[in-house]
Amino acid sequence: MKIYYINKKIVTIVLDKDLFMWENTTNNASVFEIDEVALDNKEICIDLVRTQNKVDIDGNNKYYIENGELFSRDGWEEYQEEIW
């Protein structure tokens, strides 16, 4: 899995199976790679994809990359606007 990010913010995630048909349009993005097949990474990769475009009440994504390492925010909860 390749994770493209700019200034700590993940802009897109591309699964290994999709790399051959994906066109990179993420200008100036850095790349973080994670072995999505490794057993130790399976759950985090699933969660990365599941929460990719979701934010908390402060507009933060659950995962971010800092100094070349992947981090998750403690206590992160997806914000869902109430519709009346």
N, C-alpha and C positions, 0 to 999 in steps of 0.2 A: 504494500500500500504506500502510495506517495501522498504526502500531506504538503500542500503548498500554502505558505503563510507570508504575510507582510506585517512587520512591526508587531510580532507576537500573535496576531489574529490569523486564524485559519481561514483561508479564502476558498479552498476546495480540497476535496479528498478524492483520489482516484484509486480504485481497487486494481490489483494486479491483473485481474481478468479483463479489465476495461482499458488497459493502457494502449493496446494496439489500435483502438478506434477513437481514442481521445486526442483532440487537438489542443495543445497548450496555448491558452490565451491569457495566462496569468503573467503579464509583463512584470519583470523585476521581482517576482516572488522567489523566496528561498524554498528549498525542498527538504522535508524531513521524511526519511524512509523508515518503515516499520514492517517487520516480517509478519504478515497477517496470518500465515499458516502455523507459526509456532504456537504451541499450546499455551505458553505463558501470555501470549498477546491476544488470544482469541476473543476474550470478553471485552477487552478495551477497544479492539477494532470494531466489534459489533456496536458498542456504545458510541464510538466516534461517529460512525455512519448514522446511527439513530438520532443523535443530538446535533448533527452537523450544522443545521441552519436555525437552531433554536437558541433562545436567549433567556436570561433571567430578568427580573424586574428592572435591573440596572442596565440592561442591554448587553451583558457579557455572555459570551459563549461558555460552555462547560469546560472545554479544553483550550489550551493555548500553548505556544511554544516560546520558550525563553532560553537564551544561551544554548541553543541547539538541543534542548531537552523538552519532552512533552510533559505538561502539567495539567491537573484538573483542579477546579475551584472547590474547596471544601464547602459543604452545605448548599451547593448550587441546586436551585429548583427552577424548572421551566416556568416561564411566565405565560399565562394564558389569559388574554383579555376577556373580561366578562361581557357577554352580549345580552342586552335586555330586550 
